[in-house]
């Protein structure tokens, strides 16, 4: 799908994001990308992937995970720094919401959640997301090295 965004013509691709492309984009904004094997598994089990291309260069990605019934979770929204503030993030979120609309049960509510850094909160709030009093808890569980009782 082609979308004209001002002077640039971006191409949106569905479910074509590869593990290598994911790792490349991850490294443009964050440190320590996951391993190739982990990322391949994640791509295989992601409900929906969106990537944005400027001609032959990948410039953004986002993915949707979830149970397709009650909950969706938006993960790994990345726009290369030089492409930020051009409407690409909004475009990807809209594509993810279209996926939920197309695949959800008509007339029911679905929780769509995401985690955002404080400086990104205003962006997501403009798109209709709101924060609540819940605290995000996390654990980096090392497979095979943890003691489970």
C-alpha positions in Angstrom: 0.0 0.0 0.0 1.4 3.4 -0.9 0.6 6.4 1.2 1.7 9.9 0.1 2.9 11.9 3.0 3.8 15.4 1.8 6.8 15.3 -0.4 7.6 11.6 0.4 5.9 8.5 -0.9 6.0 5.8 1.7 5.1 2.2 1.2 3.4 0.3 4.0 4.0 -3.5 4.1 2.0 -5.9 6.2 3.5 -9.0 7.8 6.7 -8.8 5.8 9.0 -7.4 8.5 12.0 -9.8 8.9 14.0 -10.5 12.0 17.0 -8.8 10.3 15.0 -5.7 9.5 13.6 -5.7 13.1 17.1 -5.8 14.5 18.4 -3.1 12.2 15.6 -0.7 13.2 15.9 -1.6 16.9 19.5 -0.5 16.8 18.6 2.9 15.4 16.8 3.9 18.6 17.7 1.4 21.4 20.7 -0.6 22.6 21.3 -4.3 22.7 18.9 -5.8 20.2 17.6 -9.3 20.9 19.3 -12.2 19.2 18.4 -13.2 15.7 16.9 -16.5 16.9 14.7 -14.7 19.5 13.6 -12.2 16.9 12.8 -14.9 14.3 10.5 -16.6 16.9 8.9 -13.3 17.8 8.2 -12.4 14.1 6.6 -15.9 13.6 4.3 -15.4 16.6 3.4 -11.7 16.1 -0.3 -11.3 15.3 0.4 -8.4 12.9 3.5 -6.5 11.7 3.7 -3.2 9.9 6.8 -1.8 8.2 7.2 1.5 6.4 9.6 1.9 3.5 11.0 5.0 1.8 11.8 3.5 -1.7 14.0 0.5 -0.9 14.9 1.6 2.7 13.0 0.4 5.7 12.3 3.4 8.0 9.8 2.2 10.6 8.1 -0.7 12.2 5.4 -1.7 14.7 3.8 -4.9 15.8 0.7 -6.1 17.5 0.7 -9.1 19.8 -2.3 -10.5 21.7 -5.0 -13.1 22.0 -7.2 -11.6 19.2 -10.2 -11.7 21.5 -9.8 -9.6 24.6 -6.4 -8.0 24.5 -3.9 -6.6 22.0 -0.6 -5.1 22.9 1.4 -2.8 20.6 5.1 -3.5 20.7 8.3 -2.2 19.2 7.1 1.0 17.6 10.2 2.4 15.9 10.7 5.2 13.5 14.3 6.0 12.5 15.2 9.3 14.1 15.6 11.1 10.8 12.0 10.1 9.8 10.4 11.1 13.1 7.8 13.9 13.2 6.6 13.1 9.6 3.3 11.3 10.5 4.8 7.8 10.1 4.1 6.7 13.8 0.5 7.9 13.5 0.2 6.0 10.2 1.5 2.8 11.8 -0.8 3.0 14.9 -3.8 3.5 12.6 -2.8 0.4 10.6 -2.6 -1.6 13.9 -6.0 -0.3 15.0 -7.5 -1.3 11.6 -6.1 -4.8 12.2 -7.9 -5.0 15.6 -11.1 -3.6 14.0 -11.0 -6.1 11.2 -10.2 -9.1 13.4 -12.2 -8.3 16.6 -15.8 -9.3 17.4 -18.1 -6.6 16.2 -19.7 -4.6 19.0 -17.3 -5.7 21.7 -14.5 -3.8 23.5 -10.9 -4.9 23.2 -8.1 -3.6 25.4 -5.3 -2.2 23.3 -2.3 -1.5 25.5 1.3 -0.3 25.0 4.2 0.8 27.1 5.8 4.2 26.3 8.7 6.2 27.6 7.6 9.4 29.3 8.7 11.6 26.4 6.5 9.6 24.0 3.4 9.7 26.2 2.0 12.9 24.6 2.2 11.3 21.1 0.1 8.3 22.2 -2.3 10.5 24.2 -3.0 12.4 21.0 -4.0 9.1 19.4 -6.5 8.3 22.1 -4.4 6.3 24.6 -4.6 7.2 28.3 -2.6 6.1 31.3 -3.9 4.6 34.4 -2.7 4.0 37.9 -1.3 0.6 37.2 2.4 0.2 37.4 4.2 -1.8 34.8 6.2 -4.7 36.3 8.9 -6.5 34.4 11.4 -9.2 34.8 14.3 -10.2 32.5 14.0 -13.9 32.8 17.1 -15.7 31.5 16.0 -19.0 30.0 17.7 -22.0 31.5 19.6 -20.0 34.2 16.8 -19.1 36.6 15.9 -21.1 39.6 12.2 -22.0 39.6 10.7 -23.3 42.9 
